[in-house]
Amino acid sequence: MNPRAHTHVTTALRLCLHALLLGLLALAAAGAMDDTAVVLLAGVMAVLYGAGALAPVVQPHTRAAAVWLAALGAVWLALLALSPGALWVAFPLYFLQLHLLPTRWGLPAVVVTAAAAITGFVLHGQEITPGTFIGPLLGAAVAVATVLGYDALFLESERRRELIEELVSTRAELADAERTAGTLAERERLAREIHDTLAQGLSSIQLLLRAAEHTLPADAPATAHVRRAREAAQDNLAEARRFVRALSPPDLEDGSLAAALSRLSSRTSAPDLTVHFAVSGTPVELPTPYEVALLRTAQSALANTVRHSGARRAEITLSFMETSVSLDVVDDGSGFDPESSAGMRRRPDSGGFGLPAMRVRALSLGGTLSVESAPGQGTALAVTLPLPLADGEDTPA
């Protein structure tokens, strides 16, 4: 009869209700053993009650439950008309009505049942005392308070259970996000370390060996050794660059920076916000630290646009020029004061998406970051990085 979880408490309460109703019917029958009709009606009501209690279709707030209660009520009224002892059967009926019917119907049903119990007792010519009225009414009040109180406790318990499940789920998601963020941060750190130490050192060694090779006579015995050393340095430099690219963010693994920015634009979603991406100039291959810095800056800028600006349109432009590459992110949002914004006051090493973190990324590659904004006038963010040297060397960080 109850779709809720069958805890030990609810099971015990249900068994007590069964025992109470069947016991009161047995008392009513025992008090009128010489009246076959009373015994027969008590038996019919007990069988009807058992059938409904076991029927899976009898569920709270369903038509089947209402029909079953109506049948029980009709048999009880007939039993009450024959025996005043059936008065006390009203008490378990209160609980059934409050449990199976909606509150707007359960409360009137309890009032009608209490009135019927009092009326039946009076019509049987029994001695009328204050208890004649207080008993059924007090029983109805206790039933209402018990059922409504239980429902309130159950709802509170359900809310707490849902809150706990949400907290557990959120904690798991947060842990996954922290692990992912930590993994990505460590990969970026290793990529920067390899690029700024091993790759730059091997590049310098290659330059020095190339200069030495050009200085030595072509037939000098050391020339061949210098050439082999330069080639070994060149091979190791290429391997170091492959390591750096392998440690790049997943968004850069399956394509170029332009493709990653295009996917970022299409994935970014917010109410009434449209993001467009464009490439200007002739694209050239960029070192992985450059691609990482530009991609992270675009992600940070778009995150701020979605969270704070309320913009309807945003433009991302990747521009390749003769000596530099630039990324512009412009939106038509609410804007802010760059000098007093909370984003400007965040620590650069916080690892967040604040403007200081973007500026540090740009400065670490010899570039610049500029922000133009004012309250109500949108925001324009631009980061510019110098292109690597023409002979393929990376610009030192």
The 8 nearest C-alpha neighbors of each residue, nearest first, counted from 0:
[[1, 58, 57, 52, 55, 2, 59, 54],
 [0, 2, 3, 58, 59, 4, 5, 57],
 [3, 1, 4, 0, 58, 59, 5, 55],
 [4, 2, 1, 5, 6, 9, 0, 153],
 [3, 5, 6, 2, 1, 9, 7, 10],
 [6, 4, 9, 10, 3, 7, 8, 1],
 [7, 5, 8, 9, 4, 10, 11, 3],
 [6, 8, 10, 9, 11, 5, 12, 4],
 [9, 7, 11, 6, 10, 12, 5, 13],
 [10, 8, 12, 6, 11, 7, 13, 5],
 [9, 11, 13, 7, 8, 12, 6, 5],
 [10, 12, 8, 14, 9, 13, 7, 15],
 [13, 11, 9, 15, 10, 14, 16, 8],
 [12, 14, 16, 10, 15, 11, 9, 17],
 [13, 15, 17, 11, 16, 12, 18, 10],
 [14, 16, 12, 18, 13, 17, 19, 11],
 [15, 17, 19, 13, 14, 18, 12, 20],
 [18, 16, 14, 15, 20, 19, 21, 13],
 [17, 19, 15, 21, 16, 20, 22, 14],
 [20, 18, 16, 22, 17, 21, 15, 23],
 [19, 21, 23, 22, 17, 18, 91, 16],
 [20, 22, 24, 18, 23, 19, 17, 25],
 [23, 21, 25, 19, 24, 20, 18, 26],
 [22, 24, 26, 20, 25, 21, 88, 19],
 [25, 23, 27, 21, 22, 26, 41, 28],
 [24, 26, 22, 28, 23, 27, 29, 21],
 [27, 25, 29, 23, 28, 24, 30, 22],
 [26, 28, 84, 24, 30, 25, 29, 85],
 [29, 27, 38, 25, 31, 26, 30, 32],
 [28, 30, 26, 32, 31, 27, 25, 38],
 [29, 31, 27, 28, 32, 26, 84, 25],
 [32, 30, 34, 28, 33, 29, 37, 27],
 [33, 31, 29, 34, 30, 28, 38, 35],
 [32, 34, 31, 35, 30, 38, 37, 29],
 [35, 33, 31, 32, 36, 37, 38, 28],
 [36, 34, 38, 37, 39, 33, 32, 31],
 [35, 37, 39, 38, 34, 40, 81, 78],
 [38, 36, 40, 39, 35, 34, 41, 28],
 [37, 39, 28, 41, 35, 36, 40, 42],
 [38, 40, 36, 42, 37, 41, 35, 43],
 [41, 39, 43, 37, 42, 38, 78, 36],
 [40, 42, 38, 44, 39, 43, 24, 37],
 [43, 41, 45, 39, 40, 44, 38, 46],
 [44, 42, 40, 46, 45, 41, 47, 39],
 [43, 45, 47, 41, 42, 46, 48, 40],
 [44, 46, 42, 48, 43, 47, 49, 41],
 [47, 45, 49, 43, 48, 44, 50, 42],
 [48, 46, 44, 50, 45, 49, 43, 51],
 [47, 49, 45, 51, 46, 50, 44, 52],
 [50, 48, 52, 46, 51, 47, 45, 53],
 [51, 49, 47, 53, 48, 52, 54, 46],
 [52, 50, 54, 48, 53, 49, 47, 57],
 [51, 53, 49, 50, 54, 48, 0, 57],
 [52, 54, 50, 51, 49, 55, 0, 57],
 [53, 55, 51, 56, 52, 57, 50, 0],
 [56, 54, 57, 53, 0, 58, 52, 51],
 [57, 55, 54, 58, 63, 64, 0, 61],
 [58, 56, 64, 63, 55, 0, 54, 51],
 [57, 59, 0, 56, 61, 64, 1, 60],
 [60, 58, 99, 61, 100, 64, 98, 1],
 [59, 61, 100, 99, 101, 58, 64, 62],
 [62, 60, 64, 63, 59, 58, 65, 57],
 [61, 63, 65, 64, 66, 60, 57, 67],
 [62, 64, 66, 57, 61, 65, 67, 56],
 [65, 63, 57, 67, 61, 62, 66, 58],
 [64, 66, 62, 68, 67, 63, 69, 61],
 [67, 65, 69, 63, 64, 68, 62, 70],
 [66, 68, 64, 70, 69, 65, 63, 71],
 [69, 67, 71, 65, 70, 66, 72, 64],
 [68, 70, 72, 66, 67, 71, 65, 73],
 [71, 69, 73, 67, 68, 72, 66, 74],
 [72, 70, 68, 74, 69, 73, 75, 67],
 [71, 73, 75, 69, 70, 74, 68, 76],
 [72, 74, 70, 76, 75, 71, 69, 77],
 [75, 73, 77, 71, 76, 72, 78, 44],
 [76, 74, 78, 72, 77, 73, 79, 71],
 [77, 75, 79, 73, 78, 74, 72, 80],
 [76, 78, 74, 80, 75, 79, 73, 81],
 [77, 79, 75, 81, 76, 80, 40, 82],
 [80, 78, 76, 85, 82, 81, 77, 83],
 [79, 81, 77, 78, 82, 76, 119, 83],
 [82, 80, 78, 79, 37, 77, 83, 36],
 [81, 83, 79, 84, 85, 80, 78, 37],
 [84, 82, 85, 120, 86, 79, 123, 119],
 [83, 85, 27, 86, 82, 87, 30, 79],
 [84, 86, 79, 83, 88, 87, 27, 82],
 [87, 85, 84, 116, 88, 83, 89, 79],
 [88, 86, 89, 85, 90, 84, 23, 135],
 [87, 89, 90, 85, 86, 23, 91, 20],
 [88, 90, 92, 87, 91, 86, 93, 112],
 [89, 91, 93, 92, 88, 87, 138, 139],
 [92, 90, 93, 94, 20, 89, 88, 16],
 [91, 93, 89, 95, 90, 94, 96, 88],
 [94, 92, 96, 91, 90, 109, 95, 142],
 [93, 95, 97, 91, 92, 96, 142, 98],
 [94, 96, 92, 98, 93, 97, 99, 91],
 [97, 95, 93, 105, 99, 98, 94, 100],
 [98, 96, 105, 94, 95, 100, 99, 93],
 [97, 99, 95, 96, 100, 94, 59, 146],
 [98, 100, 59, 96, 60, 97, 95, 64],
 [101, 99, 105, 60, 96, 97, 98, 104],
 [102, 100, 104, 103, 105, 60, 99, 97],
 [101, 103, 105, 104, 106, 100, 97, 98],
 [102, 104, 101, 105, 106, 107, 100, 108],
 [105, 103, 102, 101, 107, 106, 100, 108],
 [104, 106, 97, 102, 100, 108, 96, 107],
 [105, 107, 109, 108, 104, 102, 103, 110],
 [108, 106, 110, 109, 104, 105, 111, 103],
 [107, 109, 105, 111, 106, 110, 112, 104],
 [108, 110, 112, 106, 107, 111, 93, 113],
 [111, 109, 107, 113, 108, 112, 114, 106],
 [110, 112, 114, 108, 109, 113, 115, 107],
 [111, 113, 115, 109, 114, 110, 108, 116],
 [114, 112, 116, 110, 115, 111, 135, 109],
 [113, 115, 111, 117, 112, 116, 118, 110],
 [114, 116, 118, 112, 113, 117, 119, 111],
 [117, 115, 113, 119, 86, 114, 118, 112],
 [118, 116, 120, 114, 119, 115, 121, 132],
 [119, 117, 115, 121, 120, 116, 114, 122],
 [120, 118, 122, 116, 121, 117, 115, 79],
 [119, 121, 117, 123, 118, 83, 122, 116],
 [122, 120, 118, 123, 119, 124, 125, 117],
 [123, 121, 119, 124, 120, 118, 125, 80],
 [122, 124, 121, 120, 125, 119, 83, 82],
 [125, 123, 122, 121, 126, 120, 127, 119],
 [124, 126, 123, 121, 127, 120, 122, 83],
 [127, 125, 128, 124, 121, 131, 120, 123],
 [126, 128, 131, 125, 121, 129, 130, 124],
 [127, 129, 130, 131, 126, 132, 133, 125],
 [130, 128, 131, 132, 133, 127, 134, 126],
 [129, 131, 133, 128, 134, 132, 127, 135],
 [132, 130, 128, 129, 133, 134, 127, 117],
 [131, 133, 130, 134, 129, 135, 117, 136],
 [132, 134, 130, 136, 137, 135, 131, 129],
 [133, 135, 137, 130, 136, 132, 131, 138],
 [136, 134, 138, 137, 113, 133, 132, 139],
 [137, 135, 139, 133, 138, 134, 140, 113],
 [138, 136, 140, 134, 139, 135, 133, 141],
 [137, 139, 135, 141, 136, 140, 134, 90],
 [138, 140, 136, 142, 137, 141, 135, 143],
 [141, 139, 137, 143, 142, 138, 144, 136],
 [140, 142, 138, 144, 139, 143, 145, 137],
 [141, 143, 139, 145, 140, 144, 94, 146],
 [144, 142, 140, 146, 145, 141, 147, 139],
 [145, 143, 141, 147, 142, 146, 148, 140],
 [144, 146, 142, 148, 143, 147, 141, 149],
 [147, 145, 149, 143, 148, 144, 142, 150],
 [148, 146, 150, 144, 149, 145, 143, 151],
 [147, 149, 151, 145, 146, 150, 144, 152],
 [148, 150, 152, 146, 151, 147, 153, 145],
 [151, 149, 153, 147, 148, 152, 154, 146],
 [150, 152, 148, 154, 149, 153, 147, 155],
 [153, 151, 155, 149, 150, 154, 156, 148],
 [152, 154, 150, 156, 151, 155, 149, 157],
 [155, 153, 157, 151, 156, 152, 150, 158],
 [154, 156, 152, 158, 157, 153, 151, 159],
 [155, 157, 153, 159, 154, 158, 152, 160],
 [158, 156, 160, 154, 159, 155, 161, 153],
 [159, 157, 155, 161, 160, 156, 162, 154],
 [158, 160, 162, 156, 157, 161, 163, 155],
 [159, 161, 157, 163, 162, 158, 156, 164],
 [160, 162, 164, 158, 159, 163, 165, 157],
 [163, 161, 159, 165, 160, 164, 166, 158],
 [162, 164, 166, 160, 165, 161, 159, 167],
 [165, 163, 161, 167, 166, 162, 168, 160],
 [166, 164, 162, 168, 163, 167, 169, 161],
 [165, 167, 169, 163, 168, 164, 170, 162],
 [168, 166, 170, 164, 165, 169, 163, 171],
 [169, 167, 165, 171, 170, 166, 164, 172],
 [170, 168, 166, 172, 171, 167, 165, 173],
 [169, 171, 173, 167, 168, 172, 166, 174],
 [170, 172, 174, 168, 169, 173, 175, 167],
 [173, 171, 169, 175, 174, 170, 176, 168],
 [174, 172, 176, 170, 175, 171, 169, 177],
 [173, 175, 177, 171, 172, 176, 170, 178],
 [176, 174, 172, 178, 173, 177, 179, 171],
 [175, 177, 173, 179, 174, 178, 180, 172],
 [178, 176, 180, 174, 179, 175, 181, 173],
 [179, 177, 181, 175, 176, 180, 182, 174],
 [180, 178, 176, 182, 177, 181, 175, 183],
 [179, 181, 177, 183, 182, 178, 176, 184],
 [182, 180, 184, 178, 179, 183, 177, 185],
 [181, 183, 179, 185, 180, 184, 178, 186],
 [184, 182, 186, 180, 185, 181, 179, 187],
 [183, 185, 181, 187, 186, 182, 180, 188],
 [186, 184, 188, 182, 187, 183, 181, 189],
 [187, 185, 183, 189, 246, 188, 184, 190],
 [186, 188, 190, 184, 185, 189, 191, 183],
 [187, 189, 185, 191, 190, 186, 184, 192],
 [188, 190, 192, 186, 191, 187, 193, 185],
 [189, 191, 243, 187, 193, 188, 192, 246],
 [192, 190, 194, 188, 189, 193, 195, 187],
 [191, 193, 189, 195, 194, 190, 196, 188],
 [194, 192, 197, 190, 196, 191, 195, 198],
 [193, 195, 198, 191, 192, 196, 190, 197],
 [194, 196, 192, 199, 193, 191, 198, 396],
 [197, 195, 193, 199, 198, 194, 200, 192],
 [198, 196, 200, 193, 199, 201, 194, 195],
 [199, 197, 194, 201, 200, 236, 196, 239],
 [198, 200, 202, 196, 201, 197, 195, 203],
 [199, 201, 197, 203, 202, 198, 196, 204],
 [202, 200, 204, 198, 203, 199, 236, 232],
 [201, 203, 199, 205, 200, 204, 198, 206],
 [202, 204, 206, 200, 205, 201, 199, 207],
 [205, 203, 201, 207, 206, 202, 208, 200],
 [204, 206, 202, 208, 229, 203, 207, 232],
 [207, 205, 209, 203, 204, 208, 210, 202],
 [208, 206, 210, 204, 209, 205, 211, 203],
 [207, 209, 211, 205, 210, 229, 206, 212],
 [210, 208, 212, 206, 211, 207, 205, 213],
 [211, 209, 207, 213, 208, 212, 214, 206],
 [210, 212, 208, 214, 209, 213, 207, 215],
 [213, 211, 209, 210, 214, 215, 222, 208],
 [214, 212, 210, 211, 215, 209, 216, 217],
 [213, 215, 211, 212, 210, 216, 209, 217],
 [216, 214, 212, 213, 211, 222, 217, 219],
 [217, 215, 219, 218, 214, 222, 213, 212],
 [216, 218, 219, 215, 222, 212, 213, 223],
 [219, 217, 216, 220, 222, 215, 221, 223],
 [218, 220, 216, 222, 221, 217, 215, 223],
 [221, 219, 222, 218, 223, 224, 217, 216],
 [222, 220, 224, 219, 223, 225, 215, 218],
 [221, 223, 225, 219, 224, 220, 212, 226],
 [222, 224, 226, 225, 221, 227, 220, 219],
 [225, 223, 227, 221, 226, 222, 228, 220],
 [226, 224, 228, 222, 223, 227, 229, 212],
 [225, 227, 223, 229, 228, 224, 222, 230],
 [226, 228, 230, 224, 229, 225, 231, 223],
 [227, 229, 225, 231, 226, 230, 224, 232],
 [230, 228, 232, 226, 205, 227, 231, 208],
 [229, 231, 233, 227, 232, 228, 234, 226],
 [230, 232, 228, 234, 233, 229, 227, 235],
 [233, 231, 229, 235, 230, 234, 205, 201],
 [232, 234, 230, 236, 231, 235, 229, 237],
 [235, 233, 231, 237, 236, 232, 230, 238],
 [234, 236, 238, 232, 237, 233, 239, 231],
 [237, 235, 233, 239, 238, 234, 198, 201],
 [236, 238, 240, 234, 235, 239, 241, 233],
 [239, 237, 235, 241, 240, 236, 234, 242],
 [240, 238, 242, 236, 241, 237, 198, 235],
 [239, 241, 243, 237, 242, 238, 244, 236],
 [240, 242, 238, 244, 239, 243, 245, 237],
 [243, 241, 245, 239, 240, 244, 246, 238],
 [242, 244, 190, 240, 246, 241, 245, 239],
 [243, 245, 241, 247, 246, 242, 287, 240],
 [244, 246, 242, 243, 247, 241, 252, 248],
 [247, 245, 243, 186, 244, 190, 242, 187],
 [246, 248, 244, 245, 243, 251, 187, 249],
 [249, 247, 250, 251, 246, 183, 252, 291],
 [250, 248, 252, 251, 247, 253, 246, 183],
 [251, 249, 248, 259, 252, 253, 254, 247],
 [252, 250, 249, 248, 253, 254, 259, 255],
 [253, 251, 249, 250, 254, 248, 247, 245],
 [254, 252, 251, 250, 255, 249, 259, 258],
 [255, 253, 251, 252, 258, 256, 259, 250],
 [254, 256, 258, 257, 251, 259, 253, 252],
 [255, 257, 259, 258, 290, 260, 251, 254],
 [256, 258, 260, 255, 259, 261, 278, 317],
 [257, 259, 261, 255, 256, 260, 254, 262],
 [258, 260, 256, 262, 261, 257, 250, 251],
 [261, 259, 263, 257, 262, 258, 256, 264],
 [260, 262, 258, 264, 263, 259, 276, 257],
 [263, 261, 259, 265, 264, 260, 266, 258],
 [262, 264, 260, 266, 261, 265, 267, 259],
 [265, 263, 261, 262, 267, 274, 266, 260],
 [264, 266, 262, 263, 267, 261, 274, 268],
 [267, 265, 263, 264, 262, 268, 261, 274],
 [268, 266, 264, 265, 263, 269, 274, 301],
 [269, 267, 266, 272, 270, 273, 265, 305],
 [268, 270, 272, 271, 305, 267, 273, 309],
 [269, 271, 272, 268, 311, 309, 273, 305],
 [272, 270, 311, 269, 273, 310, 312, 268],
 [273, 271, 311, 269, 312, 270, 310, 274],
 [272, 274, 312, 311, 313, 271, 275, 268],
 [273, 275, 313, 264, 314, 312, 272, 276],
 [276, 274, 314, 315, 264, 313, 273, 277],
 [275, 277, 315, 316, 261, 314, 264, 274],
 [276, 278, 316, 315, 317, 279, 275, 314],
 [279, 277, 317, 316, 318, 280, 276, 257],
 [280, 278, 318, 317, 319, 277, 281, 316],
 [281, 279, 319, 318, 282, 320, 278, 317],
 [280, 282, 319, 283, 279, 320, 318, 278],
 [283, 281, 319, 280, 284, 279, 278, 318],
 [284, 282, 285, 281, 319, 386, 324, 280],
 [285, 283, 286, 282, 255, 256, 287, 290],
 [284, 286, 289, 283, 287, 290, 387, 386],
 [287, 285, 289, 288, 290, 284, 393, 387],
 [286, 288, 290, 289, 244, 291, 285, 243],
 [289, 287, 291, 290, 286, 292, 191, 190],
 [290, 288, 292, 287, 286, 291, 285, 293],
 [291, 289, 287, 293, 288, 292, 256, 294],
 [290, 292, 288, 294, 289, 293, 295, 287],
 [291, 293, 289, 295, 290, 294, 360, 288],
 [294, 292, 296, 290, 295, 291, 289, 297],
 [293, 295, 297, 291, 296, 292, 290, 298],
 [296, 294, 298, 292, 297, 293, 291, 299],
 [297, 295, 299, 293, 294, 298, 357, 300],
 [296, 298, 294, 300, 295, 299, 301, 293],
 [299, 297, 295, 301, 296, 300, 302, 294],
 [300, 298, 352, 296, 302, 297, 301, 295],
 [299, 301, 297, 303, 302, 298, 296, 304],
 [302, 300, 304, 298, 303, 299, 297, 305],
 [301, 303, 299, 305, 304, 300, 298, 306],
 [302, 304, 306, 300, 301, 305, 307, 299],
 [303, 305, 301, 308, 302, 306, 307, 300],
 [306, 304, 302, 303, 307, 301, 269, 308],
 [307, 305, 303, 304, 302, 308, 309, 301],
 [306, 308, 304, 303, 305, 309, 333, 332],
 [307, 309, 332, 304, 333, 310, 334, 305],
 [308, 310, 332, 307, 333, 305, 311, 304],
 [332, 311, 309, 308, 331, 312, 272, 330],
 [310, 312, 272, 271, 273, 331, 309, 332],
 [311, 313, 273, 272, 310, 330, 274, 331],
 [312, 314, 330, 274, 329, 273, 275, 331],
 [313, 315, 275, 329, 328, 274, 276, 330],
 [316, 314, 328, 276, 327, 275, 277, 329],
 [315, 317, 277, 327, 278, 326, 276, 318],
 [318, 316, 326, 278, 325, 279, 277, 327],
 [317, 319, 279, 325, 324, 280, 278, 316],
 [320, 318, 324, 280, 282, 281, 279, 323],
 [321, 319, 323, 322, 324, 280, 318, 281],
 [322, 320, 323, 319, 386, 324, 280, 281],
 [321, 323, 386, 320, 385, 324, 387, 319],
 [324, 322, 385, 386, 320, 384, 321, 319],
 [323, 325, 319, 384, 318, 383, 320, 386],
 [326, 324, 383, 318, 382, 317, 384, 327],
 [325, 327, 317, 382, 381, 316, 318, 383],
 [326, 328, 381, 316, 380, 315, 329, 325],
 [329, 327, 315, 380, 314, 379, 381, 316],
 [328, 330, 379, 314, 313, 378, 380, 327],
 [331, 329, 313, 378, 377, 332, 312, 310],
 [330, 332, 377, 310, 312, 311, 378, 376],
 [310, 333, 331, 377, 308, 309, 334, 330],
 [332, 334, 375, 308, 377, 374, 376, 309],
 [333, 335, 377, 374, 373, 375, 378, 376],
 [336, 334, 374, 373, 372, 337, 340, 333],
 [335, 337, 373, 338, 339, 340, 374, 372],
 [338, 336, 340, 339, 335, 372, 343, 370],
 [337, 339, 336, 340, 343, 344, 335, 341],
 [340, 338, 336, 337, 341, 343, 344, 335],
 [341, 339, 342, 337, 343, 336, 338, 335],
 [342, 340, 344, 343, 345, 339, 353, 337],
 [341, 343, 353, 340, 345, 344, 354, 355],
 [344, 342, 341, 340, 345, 354, 355, 353],
 [343, 345, 341, 342, 346, 340, 339, 355],
 [346, 344, 342, 343, 353, 347, 341, 355],
 [345, 347, 349, 348, 344, 355, 356, 353],
 [348, 346, 356, 355, 349, 345, 359, 350],
 [349, 347, 346, 350, 356, 351, 355, 345],
 [348, 350, 346, 351, 347, 345, 356, 353],
 [349, 351, 348, 356, 352, 347, 353, 346],
 [352, 350, 349, 353, 356, 348, 347, 345],
 [351, 353, 299, 356, 354, 350, 357, 300],
 [354, 352, 342, 355, 356, 351, 345, 343],
 [353, 355, 357, 356, 343, 342, 358, 352],
 [354, 356, 347, 358, 357, 353, 343, 359],
 [357, 355, 347, 359, 354, 358, 353, 360],
 [358, 356, 354, 360, 355, 359, 296, 361],
 [357, 359, 355, 361, 360, 356, 368, 362],
 [358, 360, 362, 356, 361, 357, 363, 355],
 [361, 359, 357, 363, 358, 362, 292, 356],
 [360, 362, 366, 358, 359, 363, 367, 364],
 [361, 363, 365, 366, 359, 364, 360, 367],
 [362, 364, 360, 361, 396, 365, 359, 366],
 [365, 363, 396, 362, 366, 361, 384, 360],
 [366, 364, 362, 363, 396, 361, 384, 385],
 [367, 365, 384, 361, 362, 383, 364, 385],
 [366, 368, 383, 361, 382, 362, 369, 384],
 [369, 367, 382, 358, 381, 361, 383, 370],
 [368, 370, 381, 380, 382, 367, 371, 379],
 [371, 369, 380, 379, 372, 381, 368, 337],
 [370, 372, 379, 378, 380, 369, 373, 337],
 [373, 371, 378, 334, 335, 377, 379, 336],
 [372, 374, 335, 334, 336, 376, 375, 377],
 [375, 373, 335, 334, 376, 333, 336, 372],
 [374, 376, 333, 334, 377, 373, 332, 335],
 [377, 375, 373, 334, 374, 333, 372, 331],
 [376, 378, 334, 331, 332, 333, 330, 372],
 [377, 379, 372, 334, 330, 329, 371, 380],
 [380, 378, 329, 371, 370, 328, 372, 330],
 [379, 381, 370, 328, 327, 369, 329, 371],
 [382, 380, 327, 369, 326, 368, 328, 370],
 [381, 383, 368, 326, 325, 367, 369, 327],
 [382, 384, 325, 366, 367, 324, 326, 368],
 [383, 385, 366, 324, 323, 325, 386, 365],
 [386, 384, 323, 322, 366, 324, 387, 383],
 [385, 387, 323, 322, 324, 384, 388, 394],
 [388, 386, 393, 394, 392, 389, 385, 391],
 [389, 387, 392, 390, 391, 393, 386, 394],
 [388, 390, 391, 387, 392, 386, 393, 322],
 [391, 389, 388, 392, 387, 393, 206, 394],
 [392, 390, 389, 388, 393, 387, 394, 202],
 [393, 391, 388, 390, 387, 394, 202, 389],
 [392, 394, 387, 395, 391, 388, 286, 199],
 [393, 395, 387, 396, 392, 388, 386, 364],
 [396, 394, 393, 199, 195, 364, 365, 392],
 [395, 364, 363, 365, 394, 195, 362, 393]]
